[in-house]
């Protein structure tokens, strides 16, 4: 809900927002996002890339995930 508010998606429920993201980037349709799917999906979708980069600096989070 906080992400929605930051990005102006307040006209969607949290579930609808999440489903939209998964439809865009869950390549294999398994209902889970790997780090690779997330990165590739965001890189390929200009709107999603803008949404993410405007709201978050994920570089530190990605470093922690990559380093286990």
OpenMM code with the backbone's topology and positions (N, CA, C; nanometers):
from openmm import Vec3, app, unit

residues = "UNK UNK UNK UNK UNK UNK UNK UNK UNK UNK UNK UNK UNK UNK UNK UNK UNK UNK UNK UNK UNK UNK UNK UNK UNK UNK UNK UNK UNK UNK UNK UNK UNK UNK UNK UNK UNK UNK UNK UNK UNK UNK UNK UNK UNK UNK UNK UNK UNK UNK UNK UNK UNK UNK UNK UNK UNK UNK UNK UNK UNK UNK UNK UNK UNK UNK UNK UNK".split()
positions = [
    Vec3(0.0826, -0.1193, 0.0000),
    Vec3(0.0000, 0.0000, 0.0000),
    Vec3(0.0864, 0.1248, 0.0000),
    Vec3(0.2004, 0.1186, 0.0720),
    Vec3(0.2913, 0.2331, 0.0745),
    Vec3(0.3502, 0.2569, -0.0640),
    Vec3(0.3882, 0.1490, -0.1328),
    Vec3(0.4429, 0.1623, -0.2678),
    Vec3(0.3388, 0.2235, -0.3598),
    Vec3(0.2165, 0.1791, -0.3470),
    Vec3(0.1088, 0.2344, -0.4284),
    Vec3(0.0937, 0.3836, -0.4040),
    Vec3(0.0945, 0.4252, -0.2797),
    Vec3(0.0770, 0.5658, -0.2457),
    Vec3(0.1918, 0.6502, -0.3005),
    Vec3(0.3132, 0.5989, -0.2899),
    Vec3(0.4297, 0.6706, -0.3403),
    Vec3(0.4185, 0.6908, -0.4906),
    Vec3(0.3696, 0.5904, -0.5600),
    Vec3(0.3675, 0.5922, -0.7051),
    Vec3(0.2349, 0.6376, -0.7653),
    Vec3(0.1391, 0.6727, -0.6829),
    Vec3(0.0125, 0.7220, -0.7347),
    Vec3(-0.0827, 0.6144, -0.7827),
    Vec3(-0.0650, 0.4925, -0.7413),
    Vec3(-0.1545, 0.3844, -0.7804),
    Vec3(-0.2608, 0.3605, -0.6747),
    Vec3(-0.3134, 0.4655, -0.6184),
    Vec3(-0.4098, 0.4512, -0.5097),
    Vec3(-0.5467, 0.4060, -0.5587),
    Vec3(-0.5677, 0.4045, -0.6921),
    Vec3(-0.6969, 0.3599, -0.7441),
    Vec3(-0.7032, 0.2075, -0.7566),
    Vec3(-0.5945, 0.1378, -0.7213),
    Vec3(-0.5908, -0.0085, -0.7239),
    Vec3(-0.5772, -0.0608, -0.5824),
    Vec3(-0.6288, -0.1810, -0.5628),
    Vec3(-0.6030, -0.2464, -0.4344),
    Vec3(-0.4585, -0.2962, -0.4360),
    Vec3(-0.4068, -0.3285, -0.3198),
    Vec3(-0.2709, -0.3818, -0.3115),
    Vec3(-0.2594, -0.5105, -0.3937),
    Vec3(-0.3632, -0.5928, -0.3909),
    Vec3(-0.3629, -0.7176, -0.4670),
    Vec3(-0.3610, -0.6906, -0.6178),
    Vec3(-0.4418, -0.5948, -0.6629),
    Vec3(-0.4436, -0.5604, -0.8050),
    Vec3(-0.3073, -0.5066, -0.8503),
    Vec3(-0.2458, -0.4236, -0.7678),
    Vec3(-0.1144, -0.3677, -0.7986),
    Vec3(-0.0113, -0.4795, -0.8097),
    Vec3(-0.0117, -0.5705, -0.7124),
    Vec3(0.0814, -0.6837, -0.7141),
    Vec3(0.0583, -0.7704, -0.8370),
    Vec3(-0.0667, -0.7991, -0.8689),
    Vec3(-0.0981, -0.8794, -0.9868),
    Vec3(-0.0486, -0.8129, -1.1143),
    Vec3(-0.0611, -0.6813, -1.1233),
    Vec3(-0.0125, -0.6083, -1.2398),
    Vec3(0.1382, -0.6276, -1.2566),
    Vec3(0.2115, -0.6162, -1.1458),
    Vec3(0.3567, -0.6334, -1.1498),
    Vec3(0.3909, -0.7763, -1.1926),
    Vec3(0.3252, -0.8744, -1.1331),
    Vec3(0.3540, -1.0137, -1.1668),
    Vec3(0.3204, -1.0440, -1.3123),
    Vec3(0.2100, -0.9899, -1.3644),
    Vec3(0.1741, -1.0135, -1.5039),
    Vec3(0.2811, -0.9585, -1.5977),
    Vec3(0.3432, -0.8495, -1.5581),
    Vec3(0.4454, -0.7882, -1.6427),
    Vec3(0.5768, -0.8650, -1.6396),
    Vec3(0.6159, -0.9191, -1.5228),
    Vec3(0.7525, -0.9704, -1.5130),
    Vec3(0.7687, -1.1146, -1.4646),
    Vec3(0.6611, -1.1833, -1.4313),
    Vec3(0.6725, -1.3249, -1.3918),
    Vec3(0.6742, -1.4091, -1.5189),
    Vec3(0.7917, -1.4207, -1.5803),
    Vec3(0.8071, -1.4799, -1.7127),
    Vec3(0.7557, -1.6230, -1.7196),
    Vec3(0.7895, -1.7046, -1.6219),
    Vec3(0.7490, -1.8455, -1.6280),
    Vec3(0.6114, -1.8708, -1.5667),
    Vec3(0.5462, -1.7673, -1.5139),
    Vec3(0.4096, -1.7793, -1.4642),
    Vec3(0.3925, -1.8669, -1.3430),
    Vec3(0.4988, -1.8812, -1.2625),
    Vec3(0.4884, -1.9680, -1.1456),
    Vec3(0.4396, -1.8956, -1.0199),
    Vec3(0.4091, -1.7664, -1.0317),
    Vec3(0.3604, -1.6915, -0.9159),
    Vec3(0.4683, -1.6461, -0.8210),
    Vec3(0.5935, -1.6663, -0.8594),
    Vec3(0.7065, -1.6211, -0.7791),
    Vec3(0.8015, -1.5435, -0.8687),
    Vec3(0.8703, -1.4463, -0.8094),
    Vec3(0.9679, -1.3692, -0.8850),
    Vec3(1.1078, -1.4004, -0.8345),
    Vec3(1.1915, -1.4495, -0.9259),
    Vec3(1.3321, -1.4640, -0.8922),
    Vec3(1.3964, -1.3272, -0.9093),
    Vec3(1.5140, -1.3112, -0.8547),
    Vec3(1.5861, -1.1852, -0.8727),
    Vec3(1.6101, -1.1606, -1.0210),
    Vec3(1.6438, -1.2653, -1.0939),
    Vec3(1.6684, -1.2518, -1.2378),
    Vec3(1.5426, -1.2064, -1.3115),
    Vec3(1.4268, -1.2663, -1.2813),
    Vec3(1.3013, -1.2251, -1.3439),
    Vec3(1.2716, -1.0788, -1.3122),
    Vec3(1.2915, -1.0417, -1.1867),
    Vec3(1.2634, -0.9049, -1.1457),
    Vec3(1.3506, -0.8057, -1.2230),
    Vec3(1.4806, -0.8317, -1.2253),
    Vec3(1.5734, -0.7407, -1.2923),
    Vec3(1.5434, -0.7339, -1.4420),
    Vec3(1.5298, -0.8490, -1.5061),
    Vec3(1.5009, -0.8518, -1.6502),
    Vec3(1.3672, -0.7856, -1.6822),
    Vec3(1.2673, -0.8123, -1.6003),
    Vec3(1.1351, -0.7546, -1.6227),
    Vec3(1.1347, -0.6040, -1.6104),
    Vec3(1.2021, -0.5534, -1.5105),
    Vec3(1.2082, -0.4087, -1.4901),
    Vec3(1.2881, -0.3425, -1.6026),
    Vec3(1.3966, -0.4069, -1.6452),
    Vec3(1.4783, -0.3510, -1.7535),
    Vec3(1.4022, -0.3435, -1.8850),
    Vec3(1.3113, -0.4380, -1.9086),
    Vec3(1.2383, -0.4443, -2.0354),
    Vec3(1.1122, -0.3586, -2.0372),
    Vec3(1.0644, -0.3152, -1.9232),
    Vec3(0.9392, -0.2397, -1.9159),
    Vec3(0.9691, -0.0966, -1.8724),
    Vec3(0.9621, -0.0022, -1.9664),
    Vec3(0.9982, 0.1368, -1.9372),
    Vec3(0.9137, 0.1976, -1.8263),
    Vec3(0.7839, 0.1695, -1.8274),
    Vec3(0.6958, 0.2255, -1.7241),
    Vec3(0.7318, 0.1725, -1.5859),
    Vec3(0.7578, 0.0436, -1.5801),
    Vec3(0.7938, -0.0171, -1.4523),
    Vec3(0.9305, 0.0325, -1.4060),
    Vec3(1.0243, 0.0474, -1.4987),
    Vec3(1.1566, 0.1002, -1.4646),
    Vec3(1.1441, 0.2416, -1.4079),
    Vec3(1.0625, 0.3238, -1.4700),
    Vec3(1.0430, 0.4599, -1.4209),
    Vec3(0.9793, 0.4586, -1.2826),
    Vec3(0.8786, 0.3734, -1.2651),
    Vec3(0.8101, 0.3622, -1.1367),
    Vec3(0.9082, 0.3241, -1.0265),
    Vec3(0.9925, 0.2263, -1.0539),
    Vec3(1.0887, 0.1791, -0.9545),
    Vec3(1.1963, 0.2845, -0.9268),
    Vec3(1.2542, 0.3400, -1.0320),
    Vec3(1.3659, 0.4321, -1.0117),
    Vec3(1.3225, 0.5637, -0.9490),
    Vec3(1.1994, 0.6054, -0.9729),
    Vec3(1.1511, 0.7292, -0.9112),
    Vec3(1.1323, 0.7138, -0.7607),
    Vec3(1.0982, 0.5950, -0.7191),
    Vec3(1.0591, 0.5752, -0.5801),
    Vec3(1.1662, 0.5146, -0.4918),
    Vec3(1.2552, 0.4389, -0.5511),
    Vec3(1.3476, 0.3620, -0.4696),
    Vec3(1.4883, 0.3646, -0.5263),
    Vec3(1.5835, 0.3625, -0.4384),
    Vec3(1.7208, 0.3320, -0.4752),
    Vec3(1.7435, 0.1909, -0.4235),
    Vec3(1.7311, 0.0933, -0.5110),
    Vec3(1.7373, -0.0468, -0.4709),
    Vec3(1.8781, -0.1041, -0.4753),
    Vec3(1.9773, -0.0230, -0.5042),
    Vec3(2.1122, -0.0764, -0.5211),
    Vec3(2.1614, -0.1482, -0.3955),
    Vec3(2.1391, -0.0908, -0.2790),
    Vec3(2.1840, -0.1570, -0.1555),
    Vec3(2.1064, -0.2850, -0.1278),
    Vec3(1.9775, -0.2848, -0.1547),
    Vec3(1.8950, -0.4038, -0.1347),
    Vec3(1.9411, -0.5149, -0.2288),
    Vec3(1.9662, -0.4803, -0.3534),
    Vec3(2.0115, -0.5808, -0.4505),
    Vec3(2.1465, -0.6374, -0.4119),
    Vec3(2.2354, -0.5549, -0.3589),
    Vec3(2.3664, -0.6040, -0.3150),
    Vec3(2.3512, -0.7056, -0.2018),
    Vec3(2.2644, -0.6766, -0.1076),
    Vec3(2.2417, -0.7686, 0.0036),
    Vec3(2.1854, -0.9004, -0.0479),
    Vec3(2.0895, -0.8941, -0.1394),
    Vec3(2.0285, -1.0159, -0.1950),
    Vec3(2.1329, -1.0965, -0.2709),
    Vec3(2.2111, -1.0301, -0.3532),
    Vec3(2.3117, -1.1006, -0.4333),
    Vec3(2.4190, -1.1639, -0.3467),
    Vec3(2.4523, -1.1018, -0.2352),
    Vec3(2.5564, -1.1536, -0.1472),
    Vec3(2.5030, -1.2547, -0.0454),
    Vec3(2.3734, -1.2816, -0.0518),
    Vec3(2.3135, -1.3809, 0.0367),
    Vec3(2.2895, -1.3257, 0.1726),
] * unit.nanometer
topology = app.Topology()
chain = topology.addChain("A")
for resn in residues:
    res = topology.addResidue(resn, chain)
    for name in ("N", "CA", "C"):
        topology.addAtom(name, app.Element.getBySymbol(name[0]), res)
